[in-house]
Amino acid sequence: MDRSRLPSAALGPSRRRFVQGLASGALAIASTRHFRWAAAADSAAGDAGAILSGTEFNLEIGALPVNFTGQPGIATTVNGRLPAPLLRWREGDTITLRVSNRLSAPTSIHWHGLIVPADMDGVPGLSFNGIGPGETYVYRFKVNQSGTYWYHSHSRFQEQTGLYGPLVIAPRHGERHRADREHVVLLSEWTDLDPEHIYRTLKHQSSYFNFHQRTVGDFVSDVRKQGWKPTLANRRMWGQMRMDPTDLADVSGYAYTYLMNGASPVGNWTGLFRRGERVRLRFINGSSMTFFDVRIPGLKLTVVAADGQDVEPVTVDEFRIGIAEVCDVIVEPKDDRAYTIFAQSLDRSGYARGTLSPQPGMQAEVPPLDPRPLLTMMDMGMGMAGMDMGGMDMSGTKGMDHESMRGMGQGGGHMKGAEQGGSSATNSGSRRDKDHHDMGNMQGMDHGAMAKGDVMSAAPHHAPAEYGPNVDSLAMQPRSRLDDPGVGLRNNGRRVLTYADLHTLGGPIDHRQAGRDIELHLTGHMERYVWSFSGQKFSEAQPLRFNYGERLRLVLVNDSMMNHPIHLHGMWGEVESEKGEFLVRKHTITVQPGQRLAYGVTADALGRWAYHCHLLYHMEAGMFREVHVERSSKEGAGS
């Protein structure tokens, strides 16, 4: 797509305006003070409607004008706020929320990470019909958990336009990890572009927002560093595979202004502290499409909870937070000075920032963005852990033809060798008879006959649909890599959190061995901008069926070159180590490119549930499944 053909309104203001935003970061109809809401009751910038607590709530969803960048826009808000009000509940209470729709289109609210009855989950078409214009829907349920969570719309692109807010549930018997004060830090994005326009643009040219594709200048620089032969071989390899090592984010800082608690980087949201205090920061990634890498220069971060669940404390310098994930940290500022909370996007196209300060008005230096990373063969699932192909001598690929090179990392009819090999799902007739549903999953496999952890080292099972038009790459040697911080964070000189570091206190909810495994592949076709599970879009797939009360194991294999935050509604996912041991309980699980990751699920929630990638445009483009949890006398769940 030629960007010069877009109307000026679509192009919007300058990139600096997008990245930095306006100082106020506020709704045009409201004062700056009104909209820089506080994340805790003792924050200096708060006002009465910013925090709602108790058991009875009235929430009104409407549309209001905003101006974050100098260009007016329309946001979707709750009670006239972006982000929506912070809701504070208490474990064990029964909550009633009357949600009224003042929009001209249907809406909804999903309580992300909360274990609630299916009809309270808030997904139109599955758990209820949605909330029509002028209607009020009453959510009522008992709160049986505590921790940091959030809520957002599950209706088309309303989440992208502002319908999201934080949620904190106080434990009935007090916090396990002591803190003197706390702040919620909600990360998100704002775009002046219509989300429908963004979606159409991605469908037409998926690389449109990627301004970091490699250039002739990069080629010359690489030749100087690595030599002519390795550089040329590297470029040839990526070109023959029709892949792009800069493909880190579908939507970049060109279209987004990154926000912290609704404030742009120039707006500089501020949370207060007193020297020597233990300050709990409840980080929530409420964005639609952005992974953030978070650090506070000058302070260590002690991680005490993940996705609302307390973990054994682990101290790091930095952590990556995927879309919809939550991470609670405790910091202990020793000096009366300001500290920058710095959250840079994974593709290094922009950042959100705020300040921890002993008094309002102070700020610290904002660090420069880290160098832009490149994907490697390991991120393509080629099993070359630790190897940076940019520096490898790939001259041995010179004699390989196009079909052979594509066969290294891509599907779409180019995996002839894999199809003829015994490990391919296309050769696995008896296995498909057991699980004729779809997807090359392992619903018919007897977990008891499999040694614990063997599935993590087994060859991937690619389903027939993965060789079709919806898939442009297959991971032939995926690895667990739970101790890998991810592209852009490896060997950066800082201590970076990984899933291997996280250990939920109290152990797993269910100590039973899984009765069966389900293997799903995270697949896509970037040029067509189609996303799917195991080669099938939502519109083409049958529901996954779980038997009520069973313990099962989901194995996710990321065949694509992008990170995918996967969210199963209504049930917890308990991530396992490579040996099959319990690590961490989460509601949203990020699967890195070329990674194979397993987690246990107990199907203890009857009803119809959503299962999807939380990259909003990926979900809308097909990476969504319906899960039925039902009482059944039938054998297995694949029939």
C-alpha positions, 0 to 999 in steps of 0.5 A: 500500500502506498502511504501517499494515497491515504487521506491526511486525516488517516495519516494523522499528526507527526510521529513525535506527536503520536509517540509523545502525545500532548501534555494533558492526555485528557478528554477535550471536554474535561480538565487535566486534573479530572482525567489523570486519575489516581491509581490508589487512594493516596495518589495526589492526582485523584478525584472522587469518581476515579476509584469505585469501591463496595459491592454495588456499582453503576457503570455507564458506557458512552462515547466522548471526544478526546485529544491525545495528539493534537487531533480530535478523536472519539473514545469509548469510556466508562463513566466518562473516563479513560481508562475506566474507573478503578474498581476495588472489591473484597474477596468473598463479597457478592458484587452487583454491577449495572452496566448501561449502554449509551452507545449506538452500537452493542457493547459488553464488559468481560472481567478478565481473569475472574472465575465467574459463571459463564453468563457473567463472563461478558462475551457476546454470542457465547455467554450472553447476547451483549448489551444493546443500545439503551439497555442495561445488563446486570452482572452479579457474582461472588468474588472467590479470588483476590489480586490484580485484574482488569476489565474490558469490552469484548465487542469488536474494537471498543477495547482499542478505543478506550473501554478498559479499566483496572480491578483490584480485589483485596484478600479476605485475610490481608496481603501476603506481601507487605507494602506501605502504599500501592499504585496501579500502572495500567499500560495501553495505547491510543490511536487517532486512526479508526480501528476498522481502518487499521484492520483493513490496512493490515488485511491489505498490507500487513507490513504497513506499520512496520517502519523498521524493515531492513534497508540498503544502509543496514546491509552495508552496516552488516557487511562491515561487521560480519563480512560480505559472504555471511551477510549476503547468505543471510539476506538470501535465506530470509528472502527465499523464505519470504519472511522478515526478521523485523516483523515484531509488531503489527501496529507500531508507534507510527499509529500509537501513542503509548499511555500510562494510566491514560497519560501520554509520555509528555503527560507524565503520570506520577505516583508518590512515595516516601523514602524508605517505603515499600511501594507495590506497583500493580502493572496491567497491560491493557493494550490491544496490540503492544508488548511492553518491556518495563523497568525503573532505572535505579530500582530493583523490581521484586515480583510478588504476583503474576496474573493476580496470583502470589508467587515466590518473590523474585528480584529482577531489573526488567520484565516483559508484559504481554497484552492482558498479562498482569505483574505486581512488583514491590520497589523500595526507593532509598532516595528522595528523588524521582524515578522513571517508570519506563515501558518500551514497546517490543518493536522499540517504536515508542514507549509509555512512561511515568514517574515515581516521585516524593512530590508532584512535579518532579521527573527523572531522565527518560532512558533512550529506546533499546536497539531494535531487535531482529528475529533469529532462526530460533524464533522461527522454531528451527532449534538453533538456540542461542544462534544469531543468524545475522552472524552465521555463514549461511553459504551452505544454503547457496545450492538450495532451491526455493522449495527447499528453503521454504521447507525449512520454515514454512508450510503452504504446500512447501513442506513436502519432506515433512509430509512424507516423514513418519512424524507428520500429522498427514501420515498419522491416519490412525491418530486422526481417526481418534481425533477426527475433529481438526488441528493435529491436536492430541485429544485422543492420546492417552496421557497415562501412556506417555512419560511425563514431559515427553510431549515437550520433546516430541516432534510437532504434529502438524495437522492437514489444515496447516498445509493450507492457505491460512498458514505461511510458516511451520516450526519444525524444531520448537523448544520450551525455552521457559528461561528465555526472556525473548527477542530484544531482551537476551543478553542485554546486561539486565536481569530479565524475568522469565516464566521459569522464574515464576513459582505460584505459592501454594502449588497447583489447584489440581494435583491430578495427572492430566487424562489427555493432551490437546496440542494446538498450533498458533498459526497465521499467514502474514501476507493475507493477515489471517490468524488461526489455531492449527490452520483453521480460523474461528469461522472454519473450526468446531468447538473444543470440548472439555468434559466437566471435571476432567484434568487436561493438558494444553500444549501450544506450539507457536508456528508463527514469528510473533508472540501470542498472549493466549487467554482461556476464559473461565479456567486457570492455566497452570504452566508446566516446566519441561519436566512436567512440573507445576510452575505458575498459574496464569489467566493469559499465557504468552507463547514466544515464536518457535516455542512449545509450551504446556499447561494444565487446565481443570474443566470445572466451569460448565458452559461456553467459553472463549479461547483466543489470542489477546492481540485484538486484531489477531482475534478478529482475524481468526485466532479464536476458538469456542470451548464447551465444558459439558457433562457428557456420557460420551467417551472422550471429548473429540467426538 
